[in-house]
């Protein structure tokens, strides 16, 4: 499911927090939380309350049964500021929910001594549960809308379907559900419009490109196709042949696994520049005198990457980068994956399943690569 959001109304005070959970103790601490859009309000009688949006997910590989818990608010100095906790519960939580699909609005009564919400707050959850069955490896198909346009009564959608899970997914497209900014919805079964999906079978880490074209001049609908807010790509799918890797990180570029030097350092993922360039079809040149690699992408993008430099040069424009290119074992040039891939106009998608990081790099489509 993909949502195209309009601007959200600002609140007086917005705070984001999450509780870090050790991967080694997921069976004891299987939940992660987000508390967002925290807003403080002073009542006429002088009392204070805070409301927030609470989301949580079960990041372990086990089902959780009869979850019951509470959350208290604390000042940055560690003082409890909620007069009483707010409670949450769930009868059954499926495993591997790293998208925090459980949510509710929570309200806290705040101590009168706490008068400076702009200094920020912390929160602490406590909970109990019964550990259920262990999850099977499965696929995790996510959809991303790249482009939409209304041309001559034809609504065009360009999208990606990505398998960010651990099993092979075979799927059958069934239709589109569109919703406009006013909440009007229209379902388009697959037989009512033209579409093209590059593959109906995705291994873990693979993606498929999809194009949908809907003729709207003959459709009786109140939906406003000039202001579509939500696009759901609907399909039936089944999982098979769980994919097994003995590494903690899997990187797929244009549906090909990277097999050379791949490692993370200071939260930066490094890859071999030569392997990345070869898969993307990018020409690479090396200047030994300046220790600089030059990438040429279809004669319209030129990217210079100096070893140890804090700036890469894209089409003559220096761009600061948080991580430097370097020589691995003094022989192989490795580069920060996200920075280089995005400068080459690729899409980069991250996911994590039970501590294993999955990265999918999608190069620009052929039509997007033209000058």
Buried (B, 14 or more C-beta within 10 A) or exposed (E): EBEEEEEEEEBEBEBEBBBEBEEEEBEEBBBBBBBBBBBBBEEEEEEBBBBBBBBBBBBBBBBBBEBEBBBBBBBEEEEEBBBEBBEBEBEEBBBBBBEBEBBEEBEBBBBEEBEEBEEEBBBBBEBEBEEBEEBEBBBBBBBBBBEBEEEEEBBEBBBBBBBBBBBBBBBEBBBBBBBBBEEBEBEBEBEEBEBEBEBBEBBBBBBBBBBBEBEBEEBEBEBEBEEBBBBBBBBEBEBEEBBEEEEEBBBBBBBBBBEBBBEEEEEBBBBBBBBBBBBBEBEBEEEEEEBBBBBBBBEEBBBBBBBEBEBBBBEEEEEEBEBBBBEEEEEBBBBBBBBBBEBBBBBBBEBBBBEBBBBBBBBBBEEEBEE
